[in-house]
């Protein structure tokens, strides 16, 4: 069975939050999620890299470790990993076939695309008898298809900002309430730096459920590519390599190590050496990633919401090579994003903007933003832009940008856009 032949038709069901369908689906599969110890990770930004850190360290410590993330950048197999290795296409196809075989009911009750792939992940981890699965929330938390674990080893909420308000609610407090829905009675939760209104909601929910709550301070950079973490009990310092770029990774890596500390308190055998080696081996593509196109170095990052755009701009401003020089932005965004806030975070006088459509539609009802509207909006917010161009596709824009400037080129605005670039880059590499 071809993966796309199962997955793509399910796009028609779109985003449909709720737990009834996934619980019925898992019951028909023998409740595999009950066999899998879980670390559950929610947040607006940072949850993917936190999952990557934790998974890498636990694998290094010798545990059989599953990891489930979304979305993927190039291939569906990226979403399900065992000991840092992607599931094979053949294995995923077999799992999807089994999941499809137990789906009951008519179209109104059919599982969504995300529910089917999530069920496949639970089934795979149970079959592989993992020691632990690091599970990233897809959307929100309370009604997300991953939120079926009753007693997670530890939960994490990395960050909360305004995104997916169409599904989660209009305010930061509403969004926080949905993300805090992953908390379970008595289960420890590690929480990143949150806006005051979000922190109040999360702490209130943790208190109600008697969840021990841990809020580690960001690690401290001690050298290029190295950080130092103060343990929860302030008893010692852990020095470790930090391979992922950006100041935000001092916070994300601290959250990951705090979760690992909690596991240590539960008698998991995780040495400082495993932490050092595991952190060093962590990979998280498509986020602050340097790449080459037409012999020109460029920076690739999703930056698909305001908070992520602010982090990206902070990183760019820290680069000695930029030093207040113009930046060339190759950007595409979905129509449902905060375009004005993202542009405000990124654009500066003298910058050039190359606008492109999003090449992939992940589900019905979600469309690429109108490029003429984006161009006019960018000009109204930053009239000192040196150039604005609209291109029919990403690679036409990259051809133009790389042939006309030596300044920094940044590809951003959507993980789907980044995925399209990486897929093309991988294909070209395979031909060389």
C-alpha positions in Angstrom: 0.0 0.0 0.0 1.3 3.5 -0.9 1.4 5.9 2.0 -0.1 8.8 0.1 -3.0 6.6 -1.1 -4.2 6.3 2.5 -3.2 9.6 3.9 -4.1 12.1 1.1 -7.9 11.2 0.8 -8.2 11.9 4.6 -7.4 15.6 4.0 -11.1 16.1 3.2 -11.9 15.7 6.9 -9.6 18.7 7.8 -9.0 19.7 11.5 -11.7 18.2 13.7 -10.6 18.3 17.3 -12.0 15.8 19.8 -11.0 12.5 21.4 -14.0 10.2 20.7 -12.8 9.2 17.2 -9.2 8.5 18.2 -10.3 6.6 21.4 -12.7 4.4 19.3 -10.0 3.8 16.7 -7.4 2.9 19.4 -9.9 0.6 21.1 -10.4 -1.3 17.8 -6.6 -1.7 17.6 -6.4 -3.1 21.1 -5.6 0.1 22.9 -1.9 0.2 22.1 -1.5 3.5 23.8 -2.0 1.8 27.2 1.2 -0.1 26.6 3.5 2.9 26.0 5.1 5.0 28.7 4.9 8.6 27.5 6.5 12.0 27.7 3.9 14.5 26.4 5.0 17.9 25.0 2.8 20.8 24.1 3.5 24.4 23.3 3.2 27.1 20.6 6.9 27.0 19.7 9.8 24.9 20.9 8.0 21.6 21.4 9.7 20.0 18.4 13.2 20.8 19.4 12.5 19.8 23.0 11.2 16.4 21.8 14.3 16.0 19.7 16.6 16.7 22.7 14.8 14.3 25.0 14.6 11.6 22.4 18.2 11.9 21.5 19.4 11.7 25.1 17.1 8.8 26.1 18.4 6.9 23.0 22.0 7.6 24.1 21.1 6.4 27.6 20.2 3.0 26.1 16.5 3.2 26.2 14.3 2.0 23.4 12.8 5.4 22.5 10.0 6.3 20.2 9.3 9.8 18.9 6.2 11.2 17.3 6.2 14.7 15.8 4.2 16.8 13.3 4.2 18.2 10.7 6.8 16.5 8.6 9.0 18.5 6.3 9.6 16.1 3.4 8.2 12.7 4.1 5.5 11.2 6.3 8.1 8.8 7.7 9.7 11.7 9.6 6.8 11.7 12.0 7.5 8.3 13.6 11.0 7.5 14.8 12.6 4.6 16.8 15.9 5.4 18.4 16.3 8.4 16.2 15.7 6.4 13.0 12.7 7.2 10.8 10.2 4.4 10.3 10.5 2.8 6.9 7.9 3.5 4.2 7.1 -0.2 4.1 6.4 -0.4 7.8 4.4 2.8 7.8 2.3 1.5 4.9 1.5 -1.7 6.8 0.5 0.2 9.9 -1.8 2.5 7.9 -3.4 -0.4 6.2 -4.1 -2.0 9.6 -5.5 1.3 11.0 -7.7 1.8 7.9 -9.0 -1.7 8.3 -10.6 -1.0 11.7 -12.1 2.4 10.9 -15.9 2.1 11.4 -18.9 4.3 10.6 -19.8 6.6 7.8 -18.0 9.7 6.5 -19.2 11.9 9.4 -17.4 9.7 11.9 -14.4 8.9 9.8 -11.0 9.5 11.4 -9.1 12.6 10.3 -5.7 12.4 8.7 -3.9 13.3 11.9 -5.9 10.8 13.9 -5.0 8.0 11.5 -1.2 8.7 11.5 -1.4 9.2 15.3 -3.0 5.8 15.7 -0.3 4.3 13.5 2.3 5.8 15.8 0.8 4.3 19.0 0.5 1.0 17.3 4.1 1.0 16.1 5.4 2.0 19.5 3.4 -0.8 21.2 4.6 -3.3 18.6 8.2 -2.2 19.1 7.8 -2.4 22.9 9.5 0.9 23.4 10.6 1.9 26.9 9.3 5.4 26.3 7.7 7.5 23.6 8.2 11.2 23.3 5.0 12.5 21.9 4.5 16.0 20.4 1.0 17.5 20.6 -0.4 18.3 17.1 -2.7 21.2 17.9 -3.6 22.7 21.2 -3.7 19.8 23.7 -6.9 19.1 25.5 -8.7 17.8 22.4 -5.6 16.8 20.4 -5.5 13.2 19.2 -2.3 12.6 21.2 -4.0 13.4 24.5 -5.0 9.8 25.3 -2.3 8.9 27.7 -3.6 8.7 31.3 -0.4 8.8 33.3 2.5 10.4 31.4 5.9 10.1 32.9 6.2 13.9 32.6 4.4 16.6 30.6 5.9 19.8 29.2 4.5 23.1 28.0 7.3 24.9 26.2 5.7 28.2 25.3 2.3 29.9 24.7 1.6 32.6 22.2 -1.3 33.5 19.9 -1.6 30.9 17.1 -4.4 28.7 15.9 -6.8 31.0 17.7 -9.5 29.9 15.2 -9.6 26.5 16.8 -8.3 27.2 20.3 -9.9 30.5 21.3 -9.2 34.2 20.8 -7.2 35.0 23.9 -3.8 33.8 25.3 -5.8 32.5 28.4 -8.0 30.5 26.1 -5.1 29.0 24.3 -3.3 28.3 27.6 -6.4 26.5 28.8 -6.3 24.2 25.8 -2.6 23.4 26.2 -3.0 22.8 29.9 -5.4 20.1 28.9 -2.5 17.6 28.7 -1.9 17.8 32.4 -2.9 14.7 34.3 -3.6 14.2 38.1 -0.4 14.0 40.1 1.9 14.0 37.0 4.9 16.4 37.0 4.8 19.2 34.4 7.8 21.3 33.2 6.8 24.7 32.1 8.7 27.3 30.0 8.5 31.1 30.3 4.8 32.0 29.6 2.9 35.3 29.3 1.4 36.2 32.7 -2.2 35.4 31.7 -1.1 32.0 30.3 1.0 31.2 33.4 -1.9 31.9 35.7 -4.1 29.4 33.8 -1.4 26.7 33.6 -0.5 27.0 37.3 -4.2 27.0 38.3 -4.8 23.8 36.4 -1.6 22.2 37.8 -2.7 23.1 41.4 -6.2 21.7 40.7 -4.7 18.4 39.6 -1.9 18.4 42.2 0.7 18.3 39.5 4.3 19.1 40.7 5.3 22.0 38.5 8.9 22.8 37.5 10.0 26.0 35.8 13.7 25.8 35.0 15.7 28.9 34.2 17.2 29.0 30.7 20.7 27.5 30.5 23.7 29.9 30.3 25.9 30.0 27.2 29.5 29.4 28.3 31.1 29.2 24.9 30.2 29.0 21.3 28.0 25.9 20.9 28.1 25.1 24.7 25.7 25.7 27.5 25.5 25.2 31.3 22.3 24.0 33.1 21.6 24.5 36.7 19.8 21.4 38.1 16.3 21.8 39.5 17.6 21.4 43.1 20.5 23.8 42.4 22.9 21.1 43.5 25.2 21.1 40.5 25.8 22.3 37.0 25.6 20.3 33.8 27.7 21.4 30.8 26.6 20.2 27.4 27.0 21.0 23.7 24.1 22.9 22.0 24.0 22.0 18.3 20.8 23.9 17.5 21.1 27.6 16.6 19.4 30.5 18.3 19.2 32.0 21.7 15.8 30.3 22.3 17.6 27.0 22.5 19.1 27.9 25.9 15.5 27.8 27.1 14.4 24.8 25.1 17.4 22.7 26.1 16.8 23.5 29.7 13.2 22.3 29.5 14.4 19.1 28.0 17.1 18.5 30.7 14.6 19.3 33.4 12.3 16.6 32.1 15.2 14.2 32.1 16.0 15.2 35.7 12.4 14.2 36.6 12.9 10.8 35.0 16.1 10.4 37.0 14.1 11.0 40.1 11.9 8.1 38.9 15.0 5.9 38.8 15.7 6.2 35.1 19.4 5.7 34.5 20.4 8.8 32.6 24.1 9.7 33.1 25.6 13.1 32.5 27.6 11.5 29.7 24.3 10.4 28.1 23.1 14.0 28.4 26.3 15.4 26.9 26.4 12.9 24.0 22.7 13.0 23.4 22.5 16.7 23.2 25.4 16.8 20.8 23.7 14.4 18.4 20.4 16.2 18.4 19.1 17.2 15.0 16.0 19.3 14.2 16.0 20.3 10.5 14.1 23.3 9.0 14.6 25.5 12.1 17.5 27.9 12.0 19.2 25.7 9.4 22.0 26.8 7.1 21.8 25.5 3.6 23.2 26.3 0.2 21.4 27.1 -3.1 23.1 28.1 -6.3 26.4 28.3 -4.3 24.8 30.9 -2.1 24.5 30.3 1.6 21.0 30.9 3.0 19.2 30.5 6.3 16.1 28.3 6.4 13.5 28.6 9.2 9.8 28.0 9.5 9.0 31.2 11.4 5.4 30.5 10.9 4.0 32.7 13.7 4.8 35.9 15.5 6.8 34.5 18.3 8.9 32.3 16.0 9.5 35.3 13.7 10.8 37.3 16.7 13.2 34.5 17.6 14.4 34.4 14.0 15.0 38.1 13.9 16.9 38.0 17.2 19.1 35.2 15.8 19.8 37.2 12.6 20.7 40.3 14.5 23.2 38.3 16.6 25.1 37.3 13.4 28.4 39.2 13.0 28.2 38.7 9.2 24.9 40.6 9.1 25.9 43.6 11.2 22.9 45.7 10.2 23.2 44.8 6.5 20.0 44.3 4.5 18.3 40.9 4.6 16.7 39.3 1.6 13.5 37.6 2.7 12.0 34.8 0.6 8.6 34.3 2.2 5.3 32.5 1.8 2.5 32.4 4.4 -0.9 30.8 4.9 -3.9 33.1 4.8 -4.8 32.4 8.5 -1.5 33.7 9.9 -0.9 37.1 11.7 0.8 38.6 8.6 1.2 42.1 10.0 2.8 40.9 13.3 5.2 38.6 11.4 6.3 41.3 9.0 6.7 43.8 11.9 9.0 41.3 13.7 11.1 40.6 10.6 11.3 43.5 8.2 13.8 46.4 8.5 14.5 49.4 6.2 16.7 48.4 3.2 15.5 44.8 3.3 14.3 43.1 0.1 11.1 40.9 0.0 10.5 38.0 -2.4 6.9 36.7 -1.9 5.9 33.2 -3.0 2.8 31.0 -2.7 2.8 28.0 -0.3 3.2 24.9 -2.5 1.3 22.4 -0.3 -2.2 22.5 1.0 -2.3 20.3 4.1 -6.1 20.3 4.4 -9.2 21.9 2.8 -10.0 25.4 3.8 -6.4 26.4 4.4 -5.0 28.5 1.6 -1.9 30.5 0.7 -2.2 34.2 1.5 -2.9 36.5 -1.4 0.5 37.8 -2.5 -0.6 41.2 -3.7 -2.2 41.8 -0.3 1.0 40.7 1.4 3.1 43.0 -0.7 0.9 46.0 0.0 0.8 45.1 3.7 4.6 44.8 3.9 5.0 48.2 2.2 2.6 49.9 4.6 4.5 48.5 7.6 8.0 49.1 6.2 7.9 51.6 3.3 11.7 51.7 3.4 12.0 48.3 1.9 14.4 48.5 -1.0 12.5 46.0 -3.1 9.3 43.9 -3.2 8.8 41.2 -5.7 6.1 38.5 -6.3 7.2 35.2 -7.8 5.1 32.3 -9.1 7.0 29.7 -7.0 9.7 29.4 -4.4 12.5 28.3 -6.8 12.0 31.2 -9.2 12.3 33.5 -6.3 15.5 31.8 -5.0 17.0 31.9 -8.5 16.4 35.7 -8.6 17.6 36.3 -5.0 20.8 34.3 -5.3 21.7 35.8 -8.6 21.3 39.4 -7.6 22.7 39.8 -4.1 25.5 38.7 -1.8 23.6 39.7 1.3 22.0 37.2 3.6 19.0 35.3 2.2 16.4 33.9 4.6 13.7 31.5 3.5 10.8 31.5 6.0 7.1 31.9 6.7 5.9 28.3 6.7 7.2 24.9 7.5 5.5 23.6 4.3 7.6 26.1 2.3 10.7 24.9 4.1 9.7 21.3 3.4 9.3 22.1 -0.3 12.8 23.5 -0.4 14.4 20.6 1.5 12.7 18.1 -0.7 14.1 19.8 -3.8 17.5 20.1 -2.2 17.5 16.3 -1.3 16.4 15.4 -4.9 19.2 17.5 -6.4 21.7 15.9 -4.1 20.6 12.4 -5.1 21.4 13.3 -8.7 24.9 14.4 -8.0 
